[in-house]
């Protein structure tokens, strides 16, 4: 099965996951796939929790001061309402994404990345990294996140077409690894000493170590 460029095999993935777990500040217990309950962005407290989570992952979205309009809260609420019926169900894993799923993903990813956040005095777009992390937070078994280095190294861009390409690439990697191991996703994570973590995040560990840090290579 073609797996696209830079595809990790099991031993490369294992090495990257181990090295990622040894980085200072890594807390696997805080991964979204182990969090309960899932976020419901119709609930204000859940939108606030998403903002805090994004900032804990380095997104640096400004919190509103007392009396300031919270553009993030309003934007995420309205985005979730627009796309409630379109986002892939949480039960669909990365390896089972269809081409139709990935095509539609480009539309709601682009809308999300272009949301205005911050405050009226200091507005900014949510941007491609925070948008990718938001979708991963909402669907941790389904979507691989990315950062600038990963996006540019693998796809040469950070737009919707590149994000679709990233999920298509991740799908091919996931299918290859599952075929190679003969395991399901849960058993594969356990075999990598990553009980409870999703395959998209394990693949992101590989991408982070290889393309962001540059200290892991095949």
N, C-alpha and C positions, 0 to 999 in steps of 0.2 A: 504494500500500500504506500503510495507517495506520501511523504510526511513534510514536505516543504523544506526550506533552507534551515540550516543550523539545528536540525531536530536532535533533541537529547535521546540517548538510549537510557536504559534503566540505571546503569552504573553512573553515567554522567548526571542523571537526575538525582540519584542518591547522594553523590558527592556535593552537588550544589545545595541540596536541602540540608545536609549536615552543616555545611559551612555557613549557610544562612542562619541556622538555629544558634550558632555560636556568636553571632554579631551582638554587640552590646544593645540592650534595650528591647530585644525581640521577646515578645510575650505571646506564645502560640495560643494560650488560653483566651486571649482577647480576639481571636479570629472570628469573623462574622458567622462562619459555619457552626461555631460552637455557641453562639449567642441565642438567647431566647427571651422574649418572643421575637419573631421577624418584625421588621419595621413596617408600619402602616403610615404612609405619608399624608393621609387625611387627618392624622392626629398631630397637633402642634408639638406635644412633648417628643414625639418620635422625630419630627423634623429638627427639633433642637438637638436631639441625640445624634442625628446624622451630621449636623454641623460640627458638633464636638468631636465626633469620630474622624471626620475629614481633617480637621485641624490637628488631631493627634497623629495623623498620617502625613503631616507636613504641608497641608494645602494652604494654610495662612489666609483664611477668609476672615475678614474683620467682623468681630461681634458688634452689634449695635449698642450704643450707649442709651441710657434712659431717655425716652422721648424721641429717639430716632426711629425712622421707618426701617423695618427689617426686610430688605429686599430678598435675601436668601429665603426666608420663610415663605414669603408670598410667591416667589418664583417657583420654588420646589413644590409647593401646594398645587399651583396651577398646572405645572408640568405633569405631576402625577395624575391630576384629573383628566388632562388631555389624552394621556397615553395609557390609562388604566386597563383598557381592553386589548392593548397591543403588545405589551411586554411579555416575553416568554415566561410561562409558568415556572415557579421556583423548583418544581420537581424535575425539570428537564436538565440533564447534565450537559456539559460542554460537548462531549463526544456524540450526543444525539441531536445537536442543533441541525436544522435543515437549512438548505440554501434560502428558502423563503424567510425563515427566522432571521438569518443574517442580513438579508436585504432590508427587511423592515427595521432591524436594529439601527441601520445607518440613519434613518429618519429621526428616531427618538434620541439617539446619541447626539446628533447635530443640534437638535432643539435644546437638549440639556446643556451641552457645552457652551451654547450662546446665551444662556440665562444671565440676566444682570443680577449680581450679588453685591454684598457690601452695604453701603448706605448711600442716599442720594448725593451727599457731598463728596463721596469717594467711591463711585460705582466702578465695577469691573465685570468681565464675563467670568462665568464659572471656570471655563477653560477645559482643555482636553484631558489633563491628568485627573482633575477632580471629578469630571464627568465619568471617566472610566472607573474610578474608585467608587463613585456612587452606584453605578450599575453593578459592580462586584459586591458592594455592601448589600444591595437589594437581592441579588441572585448569586450567592457565593459559589454555588455548584455549576453555574452556567457560563459566566463571563470572566475572562482574564483581565485584570487591570493592567496598566502600563504606566511608565513615566516618560519624560522627554527622551532620555537616552535610549530606552527600549524602542519607543516608537520610531525614532529617527534611524537607529541602527538596523532595524528589521524592515522598515517600510518607507523611510525617507520622508515621512510626513506625519501629521497628527490629526488629519481631518477625518471626516466620516468614512471616506473610502479606505483610509489606512486602518481605522478601527475595525471595520468589517473584515479587512484582510487579516488583522491580528486574530480575530475570533476564528476565522477560517483556518488559519495556520495552527492555532491552538487545538482546534477540533482534529486536524490531521495528526498532530503530535499525540493527543489523548488517545485516539483510536490505535495508533501504532503501539503505544506503551501498554494499553490494555490487551492488545493481541499478543505482544511480545511476552508479557508476564503471565497471561492466562488467568488473570485475577479480575475481579470487579473493582470499582473505584475505591470502595471502603477497604477492601483487603489490600489493595496496592498501597494506600496510605499507611496502613498498619505495618506492612512489610518495610516501609521507609521510616519507621519509628515516628510517624506523624499521624497518630490515631485521631480521627475526627476532622482532619483538615481536608479541604477539597482539592481535587486535581487541578482546577484552574490556579489555585494559590501555589501549589507545589511547582507548577510550570512557571509561575511568576517568580518564585524563588530562583529558579534556574536563570530566567531572563535577567533578574536583578543582579545576580552574582556575575553573570557573563557580560552583560551590556552596560549596566549602570556602574558597577564597581570595577569591572574589567579585570578581576582577579580569578576568574574561572574560565577555562577554555577547554574545548574538546581535544 
